Structure formats: structure tokens, C-alpha cells
Amino acid sequence: MKRLFTASLVVFAALTLFAAPKAHAEGFALYEWGARASGLANGMVGRADDASAVAHNPAGITQLPGTQLMLGATMITPKMTIDGVKGGETTHTRTQRHYFFTPHGYVTHQFNDTVWFGFGAFTRFGLGNQYGTGWAGVNNLEDVNLQTISLNPNLAFRVTDSLSLAIGIEGMVARMKMHKMSYGAYQEMTGRNDLGVGFNAAAHYKFNDQWSAGLAYRSAINHRVSGDSTFFSKIMGMDLSGRLKAHLRLPDMISAGVAYKPLPNLSFEAGTVYTVWSRFRNFNVHFSNPVQKMLGAGDMYVPKNWKDTWLFNLSVEYLPLDWLALRLGYSYETSPINERYADYMVETNGRSRYSCGVGFILDNWTIDLAYTMLRARALDYNTAATTGTGVVPGRSHHGITHTAALTVGYKF
């Protein structure tokens, strides 16, 4: 128990000091939950055999003896080009290059031959797009940052020698900030949510020494966001502050994976993730300042009507030496965007991931490194459906995101 307390304290301290204010990234759903998993394109639902299983499939932690600790972070740098038509002229805007960090930390502990505990802190959703003040679509968006951090304790139970089950509670903290121009005035919106609560459940089954499978579910989480709104009119020289309220519903996620280990040093996994983005029907913000509304910055009613998505992944891990692991992975993710309501908050139309990684096993220590390139498919903007939203006719393209991950683990 002393080791469990110490390891949990390390995770809490590292995540609090290093990560909470920096959890930005391009795209809404994030899967950067560990360097080994990133190198395998998240092929860890069927494997689930290290401490990051707390995020991917908590039922798998019954494979981990004693107490185990993992800490790390992923650096993310996105880039996208948007062609916008305004005043009869086409402009080309590149999103501003920034380096964002998403952290992860895990601790697992075996109480006895039947019960395990696992705790994870990681980022499941995030946005980080910045366009600048003079671009064609500034009346829709100048920049946006959505930050979340999930705190996820779990209990896992070995039901039989083959079957393990897990149940957990997920507490998610969210913060969001947006800037835009509104009818010639500058508008800033900052919102925060103390805690949104959901749950998760998972199963892991070992058919034999070669085959295993996993299934994990994470519930939708509701965020009641409150914060501040500033509306500054250059023409009238007025700076109006007020309160805002918004409701953000983040979706359910269902993950499944099948792992095959033909040799002790070679494994493969094929998996899928189904995300219920159809719950994200709109993004509405309500303002308290009546004068602000009179000047044109009234309540925001933004329809989204997103679609459910699928992600499919394939991965291979090979250990040519006892202390060295090599990894490759690929995933393909469909788009949630309903093009009729497309805007610049999420300007991608589905993504492909190409991943590689390396791991070093040094006695009780593990050091994992991974690199991933994400290619986003082009998105066209429908002029008839976006009238009045600040979205100008055009197209987003050449979206590439580079990520680099580092995770360090220790087995007590």
C-alpha cells in the first residue's frame, strides 16, 4: 500500500505541475495516451499488458504483477492550409505553428490474485487552432483552445484464468477559450468546467498463449461550462464584460481489439474505436450582458449535427533483443463533420496515422519513444449552409500533424 500511495502521489504531482494548462491539440478526439501505444497506432486494447492499459482497456491490468508506474507526455504540432474567398479574392492561410503537450500518467497495483487497482491521468479531447487576426474567416474564428484532463480510477477483477473485467469512474476537467470578430467588434469567450463525471467498463479475454481480445467502453460526459465574455467595439469604444454559460457533451467511445502473439517476441493487433459523435448536435453559448446582445453579440446558436465515427488500426511489435522493442502502426479514422455545418473550429475531414516507435527494457525500467504523422483529408465549405456564421467559401487542405512521445515506466 505504501508503494501504491507513493506512485499515485507521483502521478498527481507530475500531472498537476506539468500538464493541466498545456493540454492542447489539433482535432477533437485524442489518443496520445502513451509512447508505446502511439508507436502501435493505439493497438493496446487486445494487448493491454502495460500500465497504460488503464486508458486503453483497464481489464488488462490483471496481467501486471506488483505495483507499476508510468509517466510521459506527447508533443503535438499541427499545420493546415485554408483557402478562403472573401470580396471576390482567394486568400491562403496557414494555421500558426505551435507546440502543444498532452501528458499521461498511470499507476497499477495488485492487491491479491483476484483484485487490481489502476489510476490514470490523460487527455481524451482537445483543440488548438490559431489563424491570426487578419485572415478571411476571422468573423467565425480567430483562435480556439479546448483543454481537458481525465482522472480515472479503476478496479479490475480476474474472474477466471482467462477472463478479466474492470469498472471505473472518469472525472474530466475542461477549459475553453475562443477569440473572433463579431460585426466589427472583438469578442473573447473563456469558459471552464470544474468536473464532468462519467464511467467506464472493460473486459479482457485470453483464449490461449497466442490469442487475446479486449473490449472497453467510456461513457459520454456532460460539461456545464461557465465563464466570462468580453465584447469590445472599436467603433463605439465600448468594452462590455459579462458572464457566459454553455453546454458541451463529449461522446461515448467503444474500443475493441484482437491480439495475436505467434512468438514470445512478436505480436500483432487489429482494432477499432467507435465514437458516438452524433451526441454533438450543437454548440450554444448564452451571454448575460444585455447591452452586449444589443450590439450584435447575442447568444450563439451553432448547429453541428456531427456523425458517429470509426477508427481502424493495425500494429506489430517485435523484440529482436531482450532489451529492445520495435513498433509500427497504422490507423484510419472517418470524419464526424457534417459538411453542411462545417466551420473552422475543427477543419479536418478524417485522419490517417502512420506510427513508429522503439522501446528499451532496462531491468525494472522501460523507456518508450514514438513518432506519428497524421494526415488530415481536405474539407470543403458549403456557402449556402454557412451564411451568417462567418464561414467564407473555401477549402481546408494539406493538414499534417507531427507528434513525438516519451514515456518512462518503473516496476516496483
Secondary structure as UniProt FT lines:
FT   HELIX           2..18
FT   HELIX           20..22
FT   HELIX           35..39
FT   TURN            40..42
FT   TURN            45..47
FT   TURN            51..52
FT   HELIX           53..56
FT   HELIX           58..63
FT   STRAND          67..86
FT   TURN            87..88
FT   STRAND          89..94
FT   STRAND          100..110
FT   STRAND          115..122
FT   STRAND          127..130
FT   TURN            136..140
FT   STRAND          143..158
FT   STRAND          163..182
FT   TURN            183..184
FT   STRAND          185..206
FT   STRAND          211..218
FT   STRAND          221..233
FT   TURN            234..237
FT   STRAND          238..250
FT   STRAND          253..263
FT   TURN            264..265
FT   STRAND          266..275
FT   HELIX           277..279
FT   STRAND          282..287
FT   HELIX           290..294
FT   TURN            295..296
FT   STRAND          300..303
FT   STRAND          309..321
FT   TURN            322..323
FT   STRAND          324..333
FT   HELIX           339..341
FT   STRAND          351..362
FT   TURN            363..364
FT   STRAND          365..376
FT   STRAND          379..381
FT   TURN            383..390
FT   STRAND          394..411
//
